[in-house]
Structures are given as structure tokens and as C-alpha cells.
Amino acid sequence: MGKGSAPRPMPDKKAFDKNFDAVFNKAPDSGPKPKAQIMREMRERRNNEGMTELHVWVTPQQKLAIEAILEADTAPLR
């Protein structure tokens, strides 16, 4: 609302509530979209585990060395 305007009158509130999904293309009590939920969970996991995103440009040889380090880091301990 702006400039002190009042909300528009709603002559038939029951009909509006009944057609909410047609008006707004979603159910009134629908939860977040599946992708949004997945993104939220991944963000929480990254924050909880202290993960950091890293982007680098490497040569093919450097890529192999980095992959070897990452594989060694994730290998089960004996």
C-alpha cells in the first residue's frame, strides 16, 4: 500500500479463498518448492560442516594431483 491508500474491498472472501490456487498458481498452505528446500538444506549443511566453495584454474597435471589429494583425504582410515 502506498500514499495512505486503503486495501481494496473484497466482496466475496469465500470465493477468493476457494480460488486462491487459480489466482496465485499455488495452494495457500503449500510449503517451499522442492528445489528451494534442497538448496536450504545444503546451505545449512555447508554452514554446519564449515565447508568452503573453491574455484581455481589448473593445468591437467595439477588437476590429477589435486584429485589424488582429495581421494586420499576421503579414504577410510585403517
ROZATOR-404671 format. One record per atom (N, C-alpha, C): atom name; x, y, z. Coordinates in nm, 3 decimals. Each point is the difference from the previous one (the first is absolute). Layout:
BEGIN
site, px, py, pz
CA, X, Y, Z .
...
***
This chain:
BEGIN
site, px, py, pz
N, 0.084, -0.118, 0.000 .
CA, -0.084, 0.118, 0.000 .
C, 0.088, 0.124, 0.000 .
N, -0.048, 0.100, -0.064 .
CA, 0.078, 0.121, -0.004 .
C, -0.088, 0.123, 0.012 .
N, 0.059, 0.105, 0.047 .
CA, -0.067, 0.129, 0.009 .
C, -0.130, -0.005, 0.080 .
N, -0.003, -0.083, 0.102 .
CA, -0.115, -0.004, 0.087 .
C, -0.123, -0.067, -0.058 .
N, 0.017, -0.072, -0.110 .
CA, -0.118, -0.064, -0.061 .
C, -0.045, -0.120, 0.083 .
N, -0.127, -0.022, 0.000 .
CA, -0.058, -0.113, 0.072 .
C, -0.001, -0.122, -0.092 .
N, 0.002, -0.120, 0.058 .
CA, -0.008, -0.118, -0.085 .
C, -0.131, -0.003, -0.078 .
N, 0.006, -0.059, -0.116 .
CA, -0.122, -0.010, -0.081 .
C, -0.101, -0.090, 0.070 .
N, -0.127, 0.034, -0.008 .
CA, -0.101, -0.085, 0.063 .
C, -0.009, -0.135, -0.073 .
N, -0.025, -0.104, 0.077 .
CA, -0.014, -0.133, -0.057 .
C, -0.146, -0.042, 0.018 .
N, -0.080, 0.003, -0.106 .
CA, -0.142, -0.027, 0.015 .
C, -0.031, -0.145, 0.040 .
N, 0.080, -0.095, -0.044 .
CA, -0.031, -0.140, 0.029 .
C, 0.126, -0.072, 0.046 .
N, 0.031, 0.009, 0.129 .
CA, 0.122, -0.060, 0.056 .
C, 0.001, -0.151, -0.015 .
N, -0.114, -0.065, 0.015 .
CA, -0.005, -0.147, -0.012 .
C, 0.037, -0.044, -0.141 .
N, -0.051, 0.069, -0.100 .
CA, 0.033, -0.034, -0.139 .
C, 0.148, 0.025, -0.027 .
N, 0.054, 0.106, 0.056 .
CA, 0.142, 0.029, -0.018 .
C, 0.085, -0.111, 0.061 .
N, -0.031, -0.039, 0.124 .
CA, 0.076, -0.107, 0.065 .
C, -0.013, -0.131, -0.075 .
N, -0.117, -0.026, -0.056 .
CA, -0.023, -0.123, -0.075 .
C, 0.084, -0.002, -0.129 .
N, 0.018, 0.116, -0.062 .
CA, 0.074, 0.011, -0.125 .
C, 0.144, 0.046, 0.019 .
N, 0.053, -0.009, 0.120 .
CA, 0.135, 0.050, 0.028 .
C, 0.104, -0.062, -0.093 .
N, -0.008, -0.132, -0.020 .
CA, 0.099, -0.066, -0.085 .
C, -0.010, 0.047, -0.145 .
N, -0.119, 0.031, -0.048 .
CA, -0.015, 0.049, -0.136 .
C, 0.051, 0.144, -0.012 .
N, -0.019, 0.079, 0.104 .
CA, 0.043, 0.139, -0.003 .
C, 0.152, 0.011, 0.009 .
N, 0.060, -0.073, 0.093 .
CA, 0.144, 0.012, 0.025 .
C, 0.080, -0.120, -0.049 .
N, -0.064, -0.096, -0.063 .
CA, 0.065, -0.118, -0.056 .
C, 0.069, -0.085, 0.106 .
N, -0.052, -0.002, 0.121 .
CA, 0.050, -0.088, 0.104 .
C, -0.104, -0.011, 0.111 .
N, 0.013, -0.102, 0.080 .
CA, -0.091, -0.020, 0.111 .
C, 0.036, 0.097, 0.112 .
N, -0.098, 0.045, 0.078 .
CA, 0.030, 0.098, 0.105 .
C, 0.096, -0.053, 0.107 .
N, -0.005, -0.128, 0.031 .
CA, 0.085, -0.056, 0.105 .
C, 0.112, -0.086, -0.057 .
N, 0.034, 0.020, -0.127 .
CA, 0.106, -0.081, -0.059 .
C, 0.134, 0.040, 0.059 .
N, 0.084, -0.098, 0.021 .
CA, 0.133, 0.026, 0.054 .
C, 0.092, 0.052, -0.108 .
N, 0.128, 0.007, 0.032 .
CA, 0.095, 0.047, -0.101 .
C, 0.010, -0.097, -0.115 .
N, 0.043, 0.050, -0.112 .
CA, 0.018, -0.086, -0.116 .
C, 0.110, -0.101, 0.030 .
N, -0.005, -0.117, -0.061 .
CA, 0.101, -0.103, 0.030 .
C, 0.143, 0.050, -0.019 .
N, 0.029, 0.072, -0.108 .
CA, 0.136, 0.047, -0.022 .
C, 0.041, 0.099, 0.109 .
N, -0.092, 0.084, 0.040 .
CA, 0.029, 0.096, 0.107 .
C, 0.033, -0.072, 0.129 .
N, -0.074, -0.107, 0.028 .
CA, 0.025, -0.077, 0.122 .
C, 0.138, -0.066, -0.006 .
N, 0.035, -0.056, -0.116 .
CA, 0.130, -0.064, -0.016 .
C, 0.112, 0.103, 0.019 .
N, -0.016, 0.116, -0.062 .
CA, 0.103, 0.104, 0.012 .
C, 0.014, 0.045, 0.145 .
N, -0.111, 0.010, 0.072 .
CA, 0.004, 0.042, 0.141 .
C, 0.075, -0.104, 0.083 .
N, -0.029, -0.129, -0.024 .
CA, 0.067, -0.107, 0.075 .
C, 0.150, -0.003, -0.029 .
N, 0.037, 0.019, -0.127 .
CA, 0.143, 0.001, -0.034 .
C, 0.071, 0.119, 0.064 .
N, -0.065, 0.116, 0.002 .
CA, 0.060, 0.118, 0.062 .
C, 0.021, -0.024, 0.150 .
N, -0.099, -0.062, 0.066 .
CA, 0.013, -0.031, 0.142 .
C, 0.114, -0.099, 0.023 .
N, 0.009, -0.101, -0.087 .
CA, 0.107, -0.100, 0.014 .
C, 0.137, 0.065, -0.018 .
N, 0.014, 0.086, -0.101 .
CA, 0.128, 0.067, -0.021 .
C, 0.037, 0.085, 0.121 .
N, -0.097, 0.069, 0.056 .
CA, 0.028, 0.083, 0.118 .
C, 0.037, -0.085, 0.120 .
N, -0.071, -0.111, 0.022 .
CA, 0.027, -0.086, 0.114 .
C, 0.135, -0.069, -0.010 .
N, 0.038, -0.042, -0.121 .
CA, 0.125, -0.074, -0.017 .
C, 0.118, 0.091, -0.032 .
N, -0.024, 0.129, -0.011 .
CA, 0.108, 0.093, -0.027 .
C, 0.060, -0.015, -0.138 .
N, -0.081, -0.040, -0.098 .
CA, 0.050, -0.021, -0.135 .
C, 0.019, 0.135, -0.070 .
N, 0.098, 0.005, -0.090 .
CA, 0.029, 0.121, -0.076 .
C, 0.004, -0.034, -0.148 .
N, -0.061, 0.086, -0.080 .
CA, 0.002, -0.019, -0.145 .
C, 0.130, 0.057, -0.055 .
N, 0.060, -0.073, -0.096 .
CA, 0.128, 0.042, -0.056 .
C, -0.002, -0.017, -0.151 .
N, 0.034, 0.106, -0.072 .
CA, 0.009, -0.005, -0.147 .
C, 0.143, 0.035, -0.039 .
N, 0.065, -0.088, -0.076 .
CA, 0.136, 0.026, -0.046 .
C, 0.017, -0.048, -0.143 .
N, 0.094, 0.062, -0.069 .
CA, 0.040, -0.046, -0.133 .
C, 0.131, -0.075, 0.016 .
N, 0.003, -0.125, -0.050 .
CA, 0.120, -0.083, 0.015 .
C, 0.034, -0.067, -0.133 .
N, 0.124, -0.044, -0.009 .
CA, 0.042, -0.077, -0.117 .
C, -0.048, -0.143, 0.018 .
N, 0.001, -0.081, -0.106 .
CA, -0.041, -0.140, 0.016 .
C, 0.084, -0.076, 0.103 .
N, 0.129, 0.030, 0.008 .
CA, 0.085, -0.068, 0.098 .
C, -0.038, 0.042, 0.142 .
N, -0.028, 0.128, 0.019 .
CA, -0.042, 0.048, 0.131 .
C, -0.133, -0.061, 0.041 .
N, -0.089, -0.017, -0.098 .
CA, -0.130, -0.061, 0.028 .
C, 0.018, -0.141, 0.053 .
N, 0.088, -0.078, -0.064 .
CA, 0.025, -0.137, 0.046 .
C, 0.058, -0.001, 0.141 .
N, 0.091, 0.092, 0.029 .
CA, 0.059, 0.007, 0.133 .
C, -0.105, 0.036, 0.105 .
N, -0.085, 0.096, -0.032 .
CA, -0.105, 0.041, 0.094 .
C, -0.098, -0.114, 0.023 .
N, -0.039, -0.070, -0.107 .
CA, -0.092, -0.113, 0.015 .
C, 0.061, -0.109, 0.087 .
N, 0.131, -0.024, -0.014 .
CA, 0.067, -0.101, 0.083 .
C, -0.003, 0.041, 0.147 .
N, 0.022, 0.128, 0.026 .
CA, -0.005, 0.050, 0.138 .
C, -0.140, -0.017, 0.057 .
N, -0.101, 0.036, -0.078 .
CA, -0.138, -0.010, 0.047 .
C, -0.040, -0.145, 0.023 .
N, 0.042, -0.091, -0.087 .
CA, -0.031, -0.142, 0.019 .
C, 0.068, -0.053, 0.125 .
N, 0.125, 0.039, 0.025 .
CA, 0.071, -0.044, 0.119 .
C, -0.067, 0.055, 0.126 .
N, -0.052, 0.120, -0.009 .
CA, -0.064, 0.064, 0.115 .
C, -0.132, -0.068, 0.034 .
N, -0.070, -0.054, -0.100 .
CA, -0.131, -0.062, 0.025 .
C, 0.009, -0.151, 0.016 .
N, 0.120, -0.057, -0.014 .
CA, 0.015, -0.146, 0.015 .
C, -0.022, -0.038, 0.146 .
N, -0.061, -0.117, 0.023 .
CA, -0.023, -0.043, 0.139 .
C, 0.133, -0.029, 0.070 .
N, 0.005, 0.034, 0.128 .
CA, 0.121, -0.025, 0.079 .
C, 0.008, -0.147, 0.037 .
N, 0.123, -0.052, 0.006 .
CA, 0.019, -0.142, 0.036 .
C, 0.039, -0.015, 0.143 .
***
